[in-house]
Amino acid sequence: MKTGLFISRARGAIGEVIDLDQLAAGYPGVDVVKTYEDFFDAREQEDLVRTITQEELDSVVLAGNSPKYYEDSLSGSLFLKELHDVGVNPNRIAYANLLEQIAYLNKDDPRAAQIKAKAYVDIAIARLRAAADVSELETAPRQAVLVIGATVAGIVAAQRLLQLGFGVHLLDRQSPPPRDFTLYTGELAPTVAWVERHPGASLVFNSEITDIDGMDGDYAVSYRTDEGDSKVFVGGIIVAISHEHDADWMAEIRPVLQIDVDADGRYRSKNPATLPVQTSAACIAVVPPHIDDSQMVRDKIAGADSAVLQIVTTLLSREVRQQVAISAVDDTACGGCGTCVKTCYFKACTVDLGRHRSVVDARRCRGCGKCVVACPTGAKDLLIDPTAAALDAIHILADTPPLDGVRILAFSCSGCGYPSLDAAGVLTKDGQAPGVPASVLPLKIRCGGRLDSQFVLEAFKRGFDAVTVIRCHEGQCHNVIGNLDMDRRLNLLREVLRAQGIDSDRLRLIDTSTIEGAGLAQDLHQLVRQVKEMRGVTHG
């Protein structure tokens, strides 16, 4: 493994809190260490990519922005794709979040920021040692799109797609005509007639979606009507459901499409500012549902146009490349017991009866890691979140000195917990939140359901004063039942802690969402106060 450590000053936002020269000097054994003013400066990106190529690096640490920034910003993921194109496997890129969760949150405590920066770069490097290469699937995208909802937005999206030469399957669970009579009167009547008569359009009413599997560019959608069961194959999916009339319908399809929602059950995009229609998948888009039909038709049309553009940007590619984020199976330890089959909500796990081994379907696996935790023999591991990397991170964080009198390990799910910490950092920078105590040490995990009991036990064994899990609110888990699985496991784990003489109250849960950063910061301050009282700490 030949590694490059690249550090960003984030145009001074990191450099004014953390001594980055000192940080860089701490890694003489790393093949290449370079500091940049900003990873998102065109000239510096060119130098970074050139360095990877010239030095023949095969693994990279990006120490700067949050990993969520690359995923949820417009074009952030395209920079990562460029790194892949010059030979860095997607699973060989690790991140140290120096900006949102260190420089912003510890702007008034440079010592704590310096200590934490070193720890999180160490964690990123350790992760590269534990990570295996992941494969990529190349898919020729299907030139058809499923539109869910015969609403104004749904009909307009269908019309745009048909004009672009895509086939359209439009499904609605109601009988025609839909409730929105705007479609059948006035200026949109010609649009409805054109879509209904188009040979490339298939309109199905009184339908119930029963299953969706696949990946960007290639989805199989099963549905049921009075005439029986049917299946269509499409490259992308546009959800155009009216919140006022079909909130319960959205609740039904949201889990399988991994559509994020807010506390009121309304759709929330990856990034409302720059990616208003995108979900966690590039080829699944949601036209933001209006609370009622009083909104102007032009807003619905604009939403439909955005959704279509989001989808076709990928579908017009010659091929779609996607990282395979499946759980790996150790055939020497797997006995084909079927526990993973019962655990997986997405029906990704099956048992090969001839070999008595678990098999994972890459088209269905969402990489949540629940099956890894549930496996009774330890035969499973998550390629993009390996168990060894998590244990290494716990050990590294356990070796940091108590920065505020205590040490609290904060497992943070990637759906809501980690983004909420990022939001707390941004709000702290702007003076709108109290920051997060330096004694809280975040550790990102894929899902609350990925939390292994051994992680918690190891944390207490290594001397942490408390462990908390920051996760999605009930009913909003991105992996549907991750919270439920974790609750069951933690209830048993608390009994184990008590049996070992550990106060089970030192294990806490905090529910949050991506927009509740200020509230999360307050919750963590309260947690630190309570843990200090519990542990008899009277000073920082």
N, C-alpha and C positions, 0 to 999 in steps of 0.2 A: 504494500500500500504506500503510495506516494501522496503526501497530504499538503495542501495549501491552506494557511490560515489568513483570511482576509478580514481586515478590521475597518469599520466605517466610523468616521467622526460625525456623520449625519449633519454636515454643515455646521459643526460646532456644538450641536445639542448634546452629543455624547462626550466630546472632547473637553467641554468646559466643566464636566463633573468627574470624569474618569481620566486618569493619567494613562493615555493609550500607549505612549512610548514605553512606560514601565510595564504595562500589560504585555506588549509585544515582546519585550526583552525576556519575558518569563518562559519563552518557548524555543530555546536554542535547538531542540531536537526535531522540530517540525521542518520539513523540507523547504517550504517557502512561507515567509511571514511578511505581509505588506499591509500598509495602512493607507486608506483612501479618504478623500474628503467626503465623498458620498457615493454609494453604490449605484445611485440612480442619476448619475451624470454620464452623458453619452461617451465622453472621452475616457472616463475612468472605467466604464464598463468594457470599452474596447481594450484597455490595458489589462484588465483582469482576465478577460477571455484569452488574450494573447499570451499572458503568463501561464495559464493552464495548458495551452497548446505547446508552448516552447519548453516548459518544464516537464511536460508529459504527466501532469497530475491526474490521479484517478479518484481523489476524494478531496472535499472542500468543506471548510468551515466558514460560514458567513456570520461574522460577529458584528451585529448592528441592529437592523430592524427586526421586529417580531416576525416569526415564520408566518403568522396569519396575514401579515401585510402583503407578502408575496402572493398568497392565495386570494385575498379579498380586494386587492387594488386592481384598477384597470391596467392591464399589460404587465403587472408584476410577474405573473406566471410565464410570460413570454421570455423574460430574462433567464428564468430557470431553464426553459426549453433550450435556450442558446447554450447553456452549460452542458445540457444533455448532448446536444449536437456535436460538441467538441470532445466527447468521450467520458463525461462524468455520469455514472449511473445515477438515476434519480434517488436511490436509497443511500448514495454516498455523498449527499449534501446534508450537512448538519448546521444548526443555527444556535447562536448565542444571542439572546434577546437583551442587548445592552441598552437599547433606547427606551421602549415603553415601560419595561418592568425593572429597570435598574436606574438609568440616568434620570428619568422623569420622577420615579417614585422615591428616589433617594437624593434628590437634588441638593438638599441641605445637609447631607451627611456623606461627604466624599470618601471617608474611610470605609464606611459600609459599602458604598458603591464599588470601591476598588476591590474589596474582598469578594463581593458577590460576582463581579465581572470575571475575576480569575476562576472562581468556582464554575461558572456557567460555560466558560470556554473549555475548561477541563472536561465538563460533562459532554460537550459537543464532540471533542476529540475522542473520548471514551466510547461514545455512541458509534463513531465510525469504525472503531475496532470491533464492535459487537455486531455491526450490520452486515448483512449479506446482500449481494447484488439482487435486484428484482428484475424480472423480465418485463417486456412491454408487448402488448398485443397490438397488431396493426389491423385495422378494420377498414374495409371499403364502405364508406357511409351510404346507407340506404337513402334513396331520393324520395322519401315519403315522410310525412309528419302527422302525428296524432294531435288533434285539437280537442281538448276536453271542455265542453260547455258551449252550447249554441246561443251565446250572448252576443251583444254588439261587438265586443272585443274578439270573441271566437269566430264570428262570421267574417269580420274584417281580416283577421289573421289568415283564415282559410283563403280569402280572396287574394291576398298578397302572395301567399305561397303558390297558389294555382297559377298566378300570372308569371311567377318565376320558374314555372315548369315542374314544381314538386307535386306529387300525389298527396291528397289530404283525406284523412279519415276523421270525421267530426262526430264525436259521441256526446250524447246528452241523456240524462236519466229520465227527463220529462217527456211527455207526449208533445208533438208539434201542434200548434206553434208555441214557442217558448213564452215565458211570462212577459218578456220585454217587448211590447208591441211596437216600440220604436223601429224594430227590424222590419215591420210589415207596413209601415206608413212613412210618408215623407221621403227624405233624401236617401235613406238606406234601403228602401224597397228594391231598387235596381240591383244592389249588391247581393241581397238575399236571392233574388231570382237568378242572377248570374252564377252564384255558387251552386244553387240547387240543380241547375241544368248542366254544369260543367262535367264532362266525362271523366275527369281526373279526381272528382270528389265523391266520397262515400259518406252519406249522412245516416247515422243510426240513432234512433230515439228509443226510449224505454229500455235503456241498456244499463248494465251494472258491471263495472270493471272488477274482475276477480283476481287478476294477477298481473304483475309487470316484472320482467327481468331483463337483464342485458346491461349494456354500457353505451357510452356516447357513440352515436352513429349506427347502433344496432340494438334495438329494443324489441322484445316480443310482448305484446299486450293481449291478454285474454279477457273476454267480456261475455256477458250472458244476456240474452233477450228472451222473449216469450217463445222464440223459435228454436232456442237451444244455445249451445256454447260455440264461440268463434274466437279466432285469433288473428291479429294483424301484426305485420312486421314493419317497423318504422325506424328512421334515423334519429328522430327527436320528438319531444313532447311539449306542447304548449298548454298550460292550464289557464283557462279563461272563465273561471267560475265567479258568479256574483256572490259577494259575501252576504248580502241582505237575504237572498233567497236560498242559498245553498251552503251555509256555514257548516252544516252537518256533513255535506258531501265532501267539502274540503277536509274535514276532520277524518273522513274515511280513507281518502287517498293520500293524505299528507305523509303518513309514516313510510309507506312503500316507496314514495318518491323523495323522501328525506327533505321535505319542504319545511323550512323553519317558520315558526310563528311566535308572536309576542304573547304577553300575559293574557290578552283578550282573545287569543286564538286567531288573530289576523296574520296574514302572510308577512314575512320579513325577509328581505333579500340578503344576499351575501354582504352587500355594501349599498345601503340606500342612496348614498351620494353618487356613486359612480357605476354601480351594477344593479340598477333598480329591478331588473326582471330575472337575474340569474340566481339559480339555486346552487347546491353543492356540485351539480353536474353541468357541464357546459351546454349540453343538448337538452336540458330540461329547463324551461322558462315559465315564469308565472306572470301573467298580466296582473298588476296590483289590483285586487278587488276593491271596488268602492263600497263605502259603508251603506250607501243608499243610491238610488237611481237619479238623484237630483244633480249629480255631477254632469258636466257638459259632455256630450258625445265625443267631442274632439279629444278630450283627455283619454277616453277609452280607446279611441283610434290610435292615439300616440303610443299608448301602452302596448297595443297589438303590434304596431310597427317595430317597437323596440324588441319585443319578444321574437318576432320573425327575424330581425337582423341578428339577434343573439344566436339563434339556431342555425341559420343558413351560413353564417361565418364559418362554422365548423363543417357543415354538410357539403359545402362547395369545395372542400379540400379533397385532394386525390385519395388521401388516406388519413385515418385518425389513429394516433398512437396514444396508448393509455398504460399507465403503470399498473401492474398487477399487485394489488394490496392484500393478497389472500393470507390466511393462516397456513403455515407449513405443518406437515405431519411427519413425525419420525416413525417410520414403519417398524423399527425395532422395538418401539415402546407401545404402539397402538394395538389394541386387541379388538377393535371393532365393536365396542360396547354400545355405541349409539348415543352417549350422553350429549355429544356435540349436536346431533340431529335434533334432540329435544330442546336444546338451548337456542339454536339459531332461528331467529324470527324471520330471516330472509330466505330460508330454505336452501342455504348454500351448502350445507353438509349432508352427505349421504354415506351409507356404508356399502362398500363392495363386498357382497356376501361371499363371493368366491375366495377373496383374499383376506376377509375379515379385517379390513382396514378402512379408515375414514377417508373420504374423498371430498375435496372442496371444489365447488363450481365457481370459477373466476368471474363468470357473468353475474352471479348473484351475491358473492361475498362483498361486504362493505368494509371489511377490515376493522370491525369494532373490537374484536378481541374477546368477546364473551365466551366463545368456545374454548379459548386458550385457558381461561381461568377455570372453566367447568371441567376440563379434562382430568379424570382421576389419576391418570398415569403420567401426566406431564409430557404427553406425546406431541402436543401442539405448541406452536409459538407463532407470534405475529411478526411477519417479515419487516414491516415498517415501524414496529414498536416492540423490539425484542426484549424478553425478560431480563437478559444479562445486562442490557443497557440501562434499564430501570434500576436494577440493583446497584450497578456502578454509580449511577447518579445519587442514589440514597447514601452511599458510602462517602462520596465526595462532599455532599452537603453536610453530612454528619461531622466531617472534619473541620468545617468552618467554625470560628469562635462564636459564642452567643453575642449577637450584635445589639441586643436590647434586653439583655438579662436572661432570655430564653431562646430556644430554637423550636420553630414550628414548621413542620413539613406540610406543604399545601399541594396535594394532588389536584390538578386542574384539568377537567375534561376539555377536549379540543372544540366541542360544540358551543358551550357557553362559558365555562369556568375560565379558560385561558383568555378568550377575547374580552371577558369582563375585566380581568386584571389589566389587559392592555388599555381598555377604556378608562380604568381608574388612573393609569399613568398619564394619559392625555389630559384628563380632567385635573389631575394634580398640577401638571405643568401650567395649565391655564388658571390655577387658583380656585377651581370649582370643587375640589375634593381634598380630604385631609391626608392624602397619601396612604401608603400601606406600611405598617411597621417593618423596620429592617429585619426583625427577627422572623418574619414570614418568608419562607423559602419555597417558591413555586416549583412544581415539577409536572410538566404536561404529560397526560396520558390520553389515549384515543377516546375513551368513554368511561363513564362511571362504572359500567359493567366490566371494564378491563382491569379494574382495581383488584389485584391479587391479595389475598390475606397475607401471603408471605411478605409483601411489600410493607404492610403495616407493622407486622411483627418484627421485621428487620429494622424498621425505623426506630421502634421503641428499644430494641436490643442495642442499637447504635447510639442511644442516648437522647433522642428527641424528646422534648418536654410535652409535645402534643402533636397530633396528626389531624389534619382536616381535609375534607374532600369538597372541592368547589365544583358544583355540577349544575346541570339544567334543572329548571323547575319541574315538579311532577307533571306528567302529561306532555312535556315538551322535549324529552330526550331525543336527540337526533337519531339514535338507534332504537327508538320506540320503547324497549323494555330494559334498557341498560340500568336505569335507576332502580327498577323493581328487583333485578338480579342482584344489584349491589346491596340493597336493603336486606335482602334475605341473608346474604353472606355476612354482612356486618353485624346483624343480630346474633349470629352464632359466634362471630369473632369477639364480640364484647364479653361473652361468657368465657372464652379462652383467656382474654386479658384479665378478667377478675380471678380466674383460677391461677394465674401467674402473679397475682398480687399487684396488678397494674390497674389504676383507677380507670374504668371504662369511659368516664366523662372526659378523659384526655383524647378521646377519638370523637371528632365532631363532623357534622355535615353543614354545608352552607349552600343553599339554592340561589341561583342568580340567572341573569340573562345578559346578553351582549350589551344591553343599554342600561344596565344597572351598576355601572362602575363605581359611582359615588356611594351607593348603598352598600356595595361589597366592601369598600374601603372602611366604612363605619363598622360593618360587621367584624372585620378583621381586627380593628382597634379594640373592640369590645372583647373579642376572643383573647387577644394578648393580655388584656387586663385580668380576665378571668383565669387564664393559665398562670400568670404571675402570682395571683392570690393562692391558687391551688398548690403551686410549687414553693410558696413562701419566699418569692423574690421581691425584694422591696426597692430595688434600684435597677437602672438599665445596665 
